[in-house]
Amino acid sequence: MRYFALLGSIILTILVTSDTSQAGTCKSTINKYDEDDIKNAIKDCNEIILNGITIPAGVTLNLDLNKGTKLTFQGKITWEFHEWNGPLLIISGSDLEIVGASGHELNANGVLWWDGKGEHGGKVKPVFFSLREVKNSVMRNINVKNTPYHAIWIEDSDGLAVQDVTVDNKDGDTKGGHNTDGFNVWRSNDISLEGITVSNQDDCIAIKSGTNILVTDADCSGGHGLSIGSVGGRDYNIVENVTVLNSKIVDSDNGVRIKTVYGATGAVTNVTYKNIQLESIHKFGIIIEGDYNIDTGGTTGVATDGVPIKHFILENVTGTVSNSGVNIYILVKNASDWEWSRVEVTGGGKTKKCEGIPEGSGISC
């Protein structure tokens, strides 16, 4: 089956023997933020521990690591407040091992930025964490708390396995968190997200572009669901070979979601959602739409055909929607080769007219 082949490909990619010839064999522990100390550790050592440091306002903790470096976050790492775009943390490199020690926390102090407006005004809010040009690496056991805006961006990366990472933005439910995406994947290939937990006020995961992406055992709450998109209107607009397995979405606006951009071009191909449990979804249990307005964040009500959704499998997707919500809504154009089976989403008291469902797909709205 395709998702097992994909998982095997990812595992083979990341299990590459590390070559630490570019760095020394020292182990460096940083207990206080000092730019020179951090630069020297990156230059000279293949094992770095960041322990309880505070990053000054308006500064990116930029960790462009040597090949084969092990990076450990220890204690409580915090960031001071400043209005800017960020990101607050960048990690780059190949054959990396990025881990969190027991009891650690990456706390971005998002409450200092939150104003209920997210990207749509108010304070200028930084992206928190960018995994940028990371190759053949593993990140595991990381705890992220209260991000000002988007939490983790995976961009321009290949062969990255993310395991047991928690993004906890649930304080934003009452303190003005908005657009606090858990994971965004962009222009990246051979990516796996396994055992992630996200509590937030936007997409749990948003796959904007990339190929060979596996999501399994995700636990999402409070946000906008497990999303593909929006796709279109950027410099790379292909999503291909995506598998989402054995995951749960609770108390969220949406469950399963694909959104493509009105008037744009690109493609969404070979997407599978299997064994997905929905619970207490507020607006749409399943929503597949081709009318997304990338400029306003809203919809146009008219789908366009420049980003077709092809070879789309939905299997064993079950659960409940609030009475004020819609179980299934589809508005697409030029879609083909959809196979839905054992899809049982109930409870929604509202209906919307569906358009563009491929013939023979076994779908009803």
ZIJO-V930777 format. One record per residue. PHI is phi in degrees with one decimal (none if undefined). OMEGA is omega in whole degrees, -180 to 180 (none if undefined). D_CENTER is the distance of its C-alpha to the mean C-alpha in whole Angstrom. Layout:
BEGIN
PHI,OMEGA,D_CENTER ; PHI,OMEGA,D_CENTER
END
This chain:
BEGIN
none,-170,24 ; -62.3,-175,21 ; -70.6,176,19 ; -70.8,176,21 ; -62.4,179,22 ; -63.2,-180,18 ; -61.0,179,18 ; -61.6,178,21 ; -62.3,-180,20 ; -65.5,-179,17 ; -61.7,179,20 ; -63.8,-179,22 ; -67.4,-173,20 ; -84.6,-179,19 ; -87.9,179,23 ; -100.9,179,25 ; -62.0,-177,27 ; -72.2,175,27 ; -113.7,-176,29 ; -99.5,-176,30 ; -66.0,-180,33 ; -81.8,-179,31 ; -131.0,177,31 ; -76.9,-179,34 ; -102.8,-176,34 ; -78.0,175,34 ; -117.2,-176,31 ; -117.7,175,31 ; -111.3,180,30 ; -103.3,-178,29 ; -102.7,-180,30 ; -147.9,-177,30 ; -64.3,173,28 ; -148.2,-173,30 ; -58.1,-179,29 ; -66.8,178,32 ; -60.2,-180,32 ; -67.0,179,28 ; -61.6,180,29 ; -66.6,178,32 ; -63.3,179,30 ; -62.7,-177,27 ; -70.7,-166,30 ; -104.3,-168,32 ; -119.8,176,30 ; -107.2,172,28 ; -139.2,-175,27 ; -129.2,175,26 ; -117.7,173,25 ; -102.6,-171,24 ; -118.1,170,26 ; 61.9,-177,26 ; -86.9,175,26 ; -116.1,-178,25 ; -91.2,-176,24 ; -62.7,-180,26 ; -60.9,175,25 ; 75.3,-178,24 ; -114.0,172,23 ; -90.1,170,21 ; -78.4,-171,21 ; -102.3,-175,20 ; -113.0,177,21 ; -92.1,-164,21 ; -90.1,174,23 ; -68.1,180,25 ; -57.5,176,25 ; 83.5,-179,25 ; -74.4,168,24 ; -103.4,180,23 ; -114.1,180,21 ; -120.4,171,22 ; -93.0,-176,21 ; -134.5,-179,23 ; 71.3,-179,25 ; -101.4,177,23 ; -98.6,-176,21 ; -129.3,179,22 ; -125.8,179,21 ; -83.4,-172,24 ; -80.2,169,24 ; -162.4,177,24 ; -81.0,176,23 ; -167.9,-174,22 ; -85.0,-179,18 ; 74.8,6,18 ; -75.7,179,15 ; -80.9,-178,17 ; -144.1,173,16 ; -126.9,171,16 ; -123.0,177,16 ; -135.4,176,17 ; 140.9,-179,20 ; -126.4,-179,20 ; 54.7,-177,21 ; -89.9,168,20 ; -124.0,-177,19 ; -113.4,-173,17 ; -136.2,173,18 ; -113.0,176,19 ; -72.3,179,22 ; -56.4,177,23 ; 82.2,-179,23 ; -76.1,176,21 ; -157.3,170,19 ; -98.1,-173,17 ; -108.9,-176,18 ; -88.0,179,17 ; 56.0,-176,20 ; -57.0,-178,18 ; -59.1,179,21 ; -70.9,179,23 ; -99.6,-171,21 ; -61.8,178,20 ; -144.0,180,22 ; 79.8,-175,21 ; -109.4,-180,20 ; 55.1,-179,17 ; -81.3,-172,17 ; -98.4,177,20 ; 139.2,-180,23 ; 70.2,-179,24 ; -66.6,173,23 ; -77.7,-170,21 ; -115.6,-180,18 ; -82.9,163,16 ; -61.5,-177,13 ; -81.0,-162,12 ; -135.2,177,11 ; -115.1,168,11 ; -92.3,-167,11 ; -117.1,-179,14 ; 54.9,175,16 ; -94.7,-175,15 ; -123.6,170,17 ; 48.3,-171,18 ; -135.4,179,17 ; -128.0,170,16 ; -125.7,-176,14 ; -145.7,174,15 ; 55.5,179,16 ; -110.3,179,14 ; -115.6,-179,15 ; -111.1,-175,13 ; -131.8,167,15 ; 53.2,178,15 ; -85.6,-178,13 ; -62.8,-171,15 ; -149.9,179,13 ; -55.7,-175,9 ; -84.3,-173,8 ; -126.3,174,7 ; -104.5,171,7 ; -104.5,-173,8 ; -136.1,177,11 ; 52.3,-176,14 ; -120.0,-179,13 ; -142.7,176,15 ; 69.8,-179,16 ; -116.7,176,13 ; -110.1,178,13 ; -109.5,-173,11 ; -132.1,172,13 ; 55.4,177,13 ; -109.9,-180,11 ; -113.5,172,11 ; -115.1,-174,10 ; -111.7,176,13 ; -114.5,-174,14 ; -66.5,174,16 ; -59.0,179,19 ; -66.4,177,18 ; -58.8,-177,19 ; -113.5,-175,22 ; -118.8,171,22 ; 93.9,176,21 ; -67.5,-178,17 ; -156.7,-178,15 ; 56.7,-179,12 ; -93.1,179,10 ; -48.1,176,7 ; -74.2,180,5 ; -128.2,168,2 ; -115.4,177,3 ; -114.7,-172,6 ; -143.9,176,9 ; 51.2,-176,13 ; -133.3,-174,12 ; -136.2,179,14 ; 53.6,-179,14 ; -115.0,173,11 ; -124.3,176,11 ; -121.3,-172,9 ; -126.4,175,12 ; 68.8,179,13 ; -85.0,177,10 ; -129.4,-178,11 ; -132.0,171,9 ; -122.3,-171,12 ; -162.1,-177,12 ; -125.7,176,13 ; -157.8,-176,10 ; -55.5,171,7 ; -64.7,172,6 ; -133.5,173,3 ; -127.9,178,5 ; -93.5,-174,7 ; -90.1,173,9 ; -166.2,180,11 ; 140.7,-177,12 ; -136.0,177,14 ; 55.8,-177,14 ; -120.5,-179,11 ; -119.6,173,12 ; -120.9,179,10 ; -143.5,178,12 ; 59.1,175,14 ; -86.9,178,11 ; -125.2,-173,12 ; -118.0,177,11 ; -146.2,171,13 ; 81.2,-171,15 ; -111.2,-176,12 ; -117.6,171,12 ; 98.0,178,11 ; -91.4,-167,9 ; -114.2,162,9 ; -112.1,-179,10 ; 116.8,1,11 ; -70.5,-179,12 ; -110.2,-179,14 ; 122.7,175,17 ; 82.0,178,19 ; -118.9,-177,17 ; -82.8,176,19 ; -146.2,-167,17 ; -133.5,179,16 ; -118.6,168,16 ; -121.3,-174,14 ; -146.8,178,16 ; 61.3,178,16 ; -117.3,178,13 ; -128.0,178,14 ; -119.5,-172,12 ; -127.3,162,15 ; 49.6,-174,16 ; -127.9,-175,14 ; -131.5,178,15 ; -128.3,-172,14 ; -129.1,170,17 ; 52.7,-176,18 ; -122.2,178,15 ; -64.3,-179,16 ; -128.6,173,15 ; -102.2,175,15 ; -88.5,-175,14 ; -142.6,168,13 ; -128.8,-180,14 ; -133.2,176,15 ; -114.8,-167,17 ; -87.5,177,19 ; -58.3,174,22 ; 76.6,-177,25 ; -99.1,175,22 ; -125.1,-179,22 ; 154.2,-180,20 ; -160.8,171,19 ; -123.1,-170,17 ; -137.4,177,19 ; 60.8,179,19 ; -118.6,178,16 ; -129.2,166,17 ; -112.4,-178,16 ; -138.7,179,18 ; 59.3,-180,19 ; -114.1,180,17 ; -107.1,178,18 ; -111.5,179,18 ; -147.8,176,20 ; 54.9,176,21 ; -82.0,-170,19 ; -85.0,-171,21 ; -112.6,-177,21 ; -136.3,175,20 ; -65.9,175,19 ; -130.7,179,18 ; -137.2,180,18 ; -124.2,-172,18 ; -137.1,-179,19 ; -114.9,-175,20 ; -129.4,-175,22 ; -73.5,177,19 ; -96.3,-174,20 ; -67.8,-178,18 ; -80.5,-175,20 ; -104.2,-175,21 ; 78.4,178,18 ; -107.5,180,20 ; -127.5,-178,22 ; -98.5,-176,25 ; 86.4,179,26 ; -132.0,180,27 ; -80.8,172,25 ; -118.2,-168,26 ; -105.7,-175,26 ; -75.5,178,24 ; -125.9,-176,21 ; -69.1,176,22 ; -104.7,-174,20 ; -126.3,179,22 ; 58.1,-174,22 ; -117.7,-178,20 ; -110.6,173,21 ; -125.9,-175,20 ; -136.2,178,22 ; 56.3,173,23 ; -108.1,-173,20 ; -136.6,174,22 ; 146.9,-169,22 ; -124.4,176,24 ; -121.3,176,23 ; -60.8,-180,25 ; -58.6,-179,28 ; -81.1,-176,27 ; -106.5,-178,25 ; -118.4,-179,24 ; -66.2,-177,24 ; -138.7,176,23 ; -138.6,-179,23 ; -132.7,175,23 ; -140.8,-176,24 ; -138.1,177,24 ; -144.2,177,26 ; 69.8,177,27 ; -81.0,-180,25 ; -156.9,173,26 ; 58.5,175,26 ; -103.2,177,24 ; -133.0,178,25 ; -114.0,177,24 ; -146.4,-179,26 ; 51.1,175,26 ; -100.3,-178,24 ; -132.3,179,26 ; -115.1,-171,24 ; -132.5,173,27 ; 105.5,-179,28 ; -65.9,-177,27 ; -91.3,-179,30 ; -109.7,175,29 ; -129.9,173,29 ; -130.7,-179,28 ; -66.9,179,30 ; -92.8,-180,28 ; -139.6,172,28 ; 91.3,-180,28 ; -66.0,178,27 ; -62.1,179,28 ; -65.0,176,32 ; 76.9,-176,32 ; -86.9,-179,28 ; 75.8,-175,29 ; -107.6,171,28 ; -135.7,179,29 ; -111.8,none,28
END
